[in-house]
Amino acid sequence: LLMIPNMYKIAGELLPFCMHVTARTLATHCLSIFGDHSDVMACRQTGFAMLSSGSVQEAQDMACIAHAATLESRVPFLHFFDGFRTSHEVAKIRVLTDEQLREMMDEYNQAVQAFRNHGLSPDRPCIRGTAQNPDVFFQAREACNAYYDRTAGIVQEVMNRFGGITGRQYRLFDYAGHPQADRVVVIMGSGGETAEQTAQWLNQRGEKTGVLRVRLYRPFSIEAFIGALPASTRRIAVLDRTKEPGAVGEPLYVDTVTALREACDKGLASFD
């Protein structure tokens, strides 16, 4: 939370940056430090891309993906995983080797050099940190849209590159369950693993259920979300891990409802 003012500046200046966060509950009526998403949800407006991990293996893998994606997109990344549930779990993982990391990053050497060249230098004088009136400020603020529009595609490209190198393929939204599921749970974080096992157990007993795990939460790609959701879906349960008092609904729920409405309006999907 103390980083938030700086996050606005980092995102506003389109600086490649990656911050790994052990998500935790924020103290309200009492202190709790477990795997809530309250702290990272407070950063939704900063302009950071937000990438979620659901296990110890994924925390390592997504860290690599986030570092590569921020270099190419110039959008800073907040990579988060559940506090204690994931951060303190003892688990065996397939560790990325130095050779795999070098192979992942070879493609982004030019981006690294461009980032270095962007640093302040008396050989390349420029002005930064100005004050602007609303008319100019708004124009400059809108100028970053193109970078965010292409970020989801860049992340998927990096995930594909990572999958080719390691054999572990990720997508912006990963679906698991019955191919013609009529009930789907949308979830983010470590709870997705339990939800997947539960859906598998139910499907073996004649049910048609599925789980849609959110990887890239920001920028939220409506096309990727709808593409991962079975067309047979009739009921959706969204499991948020935060409380937003006074809101119409919690963040992931609101994004899901909006994505469905927008998809229908754009002709990307049709739900009765």
C-alpha positions as CSV (number, residue, x, y, z in Angstrom):
1,L,0.0,0.0,0.0
2,L,2.9,2.4,0.7
3,M,4.1,1.7,-2.9
4,I,0.8,2.9,-4.5
5,P,1.8,6.6,-5.2
6,N,5.0,5.4,-6.9
7,M,3.0,2.8,-8.9
8,Y,1.0,5.6,-10.5
9,K,4.3,7.3,-11.6
10,I,5.9,4.0,-12.9
11,A,2.8,3.2,-14.9
12,G,2.3,6.7,-16.1
13,E,5.9,6.9,-17.5
14,L,5.5,3.4,-19.1
15,L,8.5,2.0,-17.3
16,P,9.1,-1.8,-17.5
17,F,8.9,-3.0,-13.9
18,C,7.9,-6.1,-12.1
19,M,6.8,-6.4,-8.5
20,H,6.0,-9.7,-6.9
21,V,3.4,-9.5,-4.1
22,T,2.3,-12.0,-1.5
23,A,-1.4,-11.0,-1.4
24,R,-2.8,-10.5,2.1
25,T,-5.8,-9.3,3.9
26,L,-5.9,-5.7,5.1
27,A,-6.6,-5.0,8.7
28,T,-10.1,-3.7,9.1
29,H,-12.1,-4.6,12.3
30,C,-9.1,-6.8,13.2
31,L,-5.8,-8.0,11.9
32,S,-5.6,-10.8,9.4
33,I,-2.6,-11.6,7.2
34,F,-3.8,-14.6,5.2
35,G,-4.4,-15.0,1.4
36,D,-7.0,-12.4,0.8
37,H,-6.6,-10.2,-2.3
38,S,-7.6,-6.9,-0.6
39,D,-4.2,-5.3,-1.0
40,V,-3.7,-6.0,-4.7
41,M,-7.2,-5.0,-5.5
42,A,-6.4,-1.6,-4.0
43,C,-3.9,-1.2,-6.9
44,R,-6.4,-1.8,-9.8
45,Q,-6.4,1.9,-10.8
46,T,-2.7,2.4,-10.8
47,G,-2.2,1.2,-14.4
48,F,-0.2,-1.9,-13.5
49,A,-0.9,-5.1,-15.3
50,M,-1.9,-7.8,-12.8
51,L,-0.9,-11.4,-13.2
52,S,-2.1,-14.1,-10.8
53,S,-0.5,-17.4,-9.7
54,G,-2.3,-20.2,-8.0
55,S,0.5,-22.5,-6.8
56,V,4.2,-22.6,-6.0
57,Q,5.0,-23.9,-9.5
58,E,2.9,-21.1,-11.1
59,A,4.5,-18.5,-8.8
60,Q,7.9,-19.3,-10.3
61,D,6.6,-19.6,-13.9
62,M,4.5,-16.4,-13.8
63,A,7.4,-14.5,-12.4
64,C,9.4,-15.3,-15.5
65,I,6.5,-14.5,-17.8
66,A,5.9,-11.2,-16.0
67,H,9.5,-10.0,-16.4
68,A,9.5,-10.8,-20.1
69,A,6.1,-9.3,-20.8
70,T,6.9,-6.0,-19.1
71,L,10.0,-5.5,-21.1
72,E,8.2,-5.9,-24.4
73,S,4.9,-4.1,-23.5
74,R,6.5,-1.3,-21.3
75,V,3.5,-1.8,-19.0
76,P,4.6,-2.5,-15.4
77,F,3.5,-5.8,-13.9
78,L,2.2,-6.7,-10.4
79,H,2.5,-10.5,-10.1
80,F,0.7,-11.8,-7.1
81,F,0.0,-15.1,-5.3
82,D,-1.9,-15.9,-2.1
83,G,-0.2,-15.1,1.2
84,F,0.6,-18.1,3.4
85,R,-1.5,-20.5,1.3
86,T,1.1,-20.2,-1.6
87,S,3.9,-18.1,-0.2
88,H,4.7,-20.5,2.7
89,E,3.7,-23.8,1.1
90,V,6.4,-26.4,1.0
91,A,6.1,-28.1,-2.5
92,K,8.2,-29.8,-5.1
93,I,8.5,-27.8,-8.3
94,R,10.3,-28.0,-11.6
95,V,12.9,-25.2,-11.2
96,L,13.7,-23.1,-14.2
97,T,17.3,-23.6,-15.2
98,D,19.7,-20.7,-16.1
99,E,19.7,-22.0,-19.7
100,Q,15.8,-21.8,-19.9
101,L,15.8,-18.3,-18.4
102,R,18.5,-17.2,-21.0
103,E,16.4,-18.7,-23.8
104,M,13.3,-16.9,-22.5
105,M,15.1,-13.6,-22.3
106,D,17.2,-13.7,-25.5
107,E,14.2,-12.4,-27.5
108,Y,14.0,-9.3,-25.3
109,N,17.6,-8.1,-25.3
110,Q,16.7,-5.1,-27.5
111,A,13.9,-4.2,-25.0
112,V,16.4,-4.3,-22.2
113,Q,18.7,-2.0,-24.1
114,A,15.9,0.3,-24.9
115,F,15.0,0.5,-21.2
116,R,18.6,1.4,-20.4
117,N,18.6,4.1,-23.1
118,H,15.5,5.5,-21.6
119,G,17.3,6.4,-18.4
120,L,18.3,10.0,-17.5
121,S,21.6,11.0,-19.1
122,P,23.3,14.4,-19.7
123,D,24.0,13.0,-23.2
124,R,20.3,12.7,-23.9
125,P,18.6,15.7,-22.1
126,C,14.9,15.6,-21.8
127,I,12.2,17.1,-19.5
128,R,10.1,15.0,-17.1
129,G,7.9,15.5,-14.2
130,T,6.1,18.5,-15.6
131,A,2.8,20.1,-14.4
132,Q,0.0,20.2,-17.0
133,N,-3.5,21.7,-17.2
134,P,-6.5,19.4,-17.8
135,D,-6.6,19.7,-21.6
136,V,-3.0,18.6,-22.1
137,F,-3.0,16.2,-19.2
138,F,-6.0,14.3,-20.6
139,Q,-4.4,14.0,-24.1
140,A,-1.2,12.6,-22.7
141,R,-3.1,10.3,-20.4
142,E,-5.0,8.8,-23.3
143,A,-1.8,8.3,-25.3
144,C,-1.0,5.2,-23.3
145,N,-4.0,3.3,-24.5
146,A,-2.2,1.6,-27.4
147,Y,0.3,0.1,-25.0
148,Y,-2.5,-1.5,-22.9
149,D,-4.4,-2.6,-25.9
150,R,-1.5,-4.8,-27.0
151,T,-0.5,-6.0,-23.6
152,A,-2.8,-9.1,-23.4
153,G,-1.5,-10.3,-26.8
154,I,2.1,-9.8,-25.6
155,V,1.5,-11.8,-22.4
156,Q,-0.1,-14.7,-24.4
157,E,2.9,-14.7,-26.8
158,V,5.3,-14.8,-23.8
159,M,3.2,-17.6,-22.3
160,N,3.4,-19.5,-25.6
161,R,7.2,-19.0,-25.7
162,F,7.5,-20.2,-22.1
163,G,5.4,-23.3,-23.0
164,G,7.6,-24.1,-25.9
165,I,10.7,-23.9,-23.7
166,T,9.4,-25.6,-20.6
167,G,6.4,-27.7,-21.7
168,R,4.1,-25.8,-19.2
169,Q,1.5,-23.9,-21.2
170,Y,-0.5,-21.1,-19.7
171,R,-3.3,-18.9,-21.1
172,L,-4.8,-15.6,-20.1
173,F,-7.8,-17.6,-18.9
174,D,-7.4,-21.4,-18.3
175,Y,-10.5,-23.5,-18.4
176,A,-10.7,-27.0,-16.9
177,G,-13.8,-29.2,-16.7
178,H,-16.6,-30.6,-18.9
179,P,-16.4,-29.3,-22.5
180,Q,-20.2,-28.7,-22.4
181,A,-20.4,-27.4,-18.9
182,D,-23.6,-25.6,-17.9
183,R,-22.2,-24.3,-14.6
184,V,-18.8,-22.6,-14.3
185,V,-16.9,-21.1,-11.5
186,V,-14.7,-18.1,-12.2
187,I,-11.8,-17.8,-9.7
188,M,-8.4,-16.4,-9.3
189,G,-5.5,-17.6,-7.1
190,S,-4.9,-20.8,-5.2
191,G,-8.6,-21.7,-4.8
192,G,-8.6,-22.6,-8.4
193,E,-6.8,-25.9,-7.8
194,T,-9.4,-27.0,-5.3
195,A,-12.2,-25.9,-7.5
196,E,-10.7,-27.9,-10.4
197,Q,-10.5,-31.1,-8.3
198,T,-14.1,-30.6,-7.2
199,A,-15.4,-30.1,-10.7
200,Q,-13.6,-33.2,-11.8
201,W,-15.2,-35.2,-9.0
202,L,-18.6,-33.9,-9.9
203,N,-18.2,-34.6,-13.6
204,Q,-17.2,-38.2,-12.9
205,R,-20.7,-38.5,-11.3
206,G,-22.6,-37.1,-14.2
207,E,-22.5,-33.4,-13.6
208,K,-21.4,-30.8,-16.2
209,T,-19.2,-28.3,-14.3
210,G,-16.1,-26.3,-15.1
211,V,-13.6,-23.8,-13.7
212,L,-12.3,-20.7,-15.4
213,R,-9.0,-19.6,-13.8
214,V,-8.0,-16.0,-14.3
215,R,-4.3,-15.5,-15.0
216,L,-4.1,-12.0,-16.4
217,Y,-6.5,-9.9,-14.4
218,R,-5.4,-6.5,-15.8
219,P,-5.7,-5.6,-18.6
220,F,-8.8,-7.7,-18.7
221,S,-9.3,-9.3,-22.2
222,I,-12.9,-9.8,-23.0
223,E,-12.1,-11.8,-26.1
224,A,-9.8,-14.2,-24.2
225,F,-12.4,-14.6,-21.4
226,I,-15.2,-15.4,-23.8
227,G,-13.0,-17.7,-25.8
228,A,-12.2,-19.8,-22.8
229,L,-15.8,-20.0,-21.5
230,P,-17.8,-22.9,-22.9
231,A,-20.7,-21.7,-25.0
232,S,-23.0,-24.1,-23.1
233,T,-22.6,-22.1,-19.9
234,R,-25.8,-21.2,-18.2
235,R,-24.8,-20.3,-14.7
236,I,-21.6,-18.6,-13.4
237,A,-20.4,-18.3,-9.9
238,V,-17.6,-15.8,-9.3
239,L,-15.4,-16.3,-6.2
240,D,-13.8,-13.1,-5.2
241,R,-11.2,-13.0,-2.4
242,T,-11.9,-9.4,-1.2
243,K,-14.6,-7.3,0.3
244,E,-15.6,-4.0,-1.2
245,P,-18.2,-2.5,1.2
246,G,-20.9,-0.4,-0.6
247,A,-20.1,-1.7,-4.1
248,V,-22.6,-3.3,-6.4
249,G,-20.3,-6.4,-6.3
250,E,-16.7,-7.3,-5.7
251,P,-14.1,-6.6,-8.5
252,L,-13.9,-9.9,-10.3
253,Y,-17.6,-10.3,-10.2
254,V,-18.2,-6.9,-11.7
255,D,-15.6,-7.5,-14.4
256,T,-17.2,-10.9,-15.3
257,V,-20.7,-9.4,-15.6
258,T,-19.4,-6.5,-17.7
259,A,-17.4,-8.8,-20.0
260,L,-20.4,-10.9,-20.6
261,R,-22.6,-7.9,-21.4
262,E,-19.9,-6.3,-23.7
263,A,-19.4,-9.7,-25.5
264,C,-23.1,-10.0,-26.2
265,D,-23.3,-6.4,-27.5
266,K,-20.3,-7.0,-29.7
267,G,-21.6,-10.2,-31.1
268,L,-18.8,-12.3,-29.5
269,A,-21.2,-14.4,-27.5
270,S,-24.9,-15.2,-27.1
271,F,-26.3,-16.4,-23.8
272,D,-30.0,-17.1,-23.2
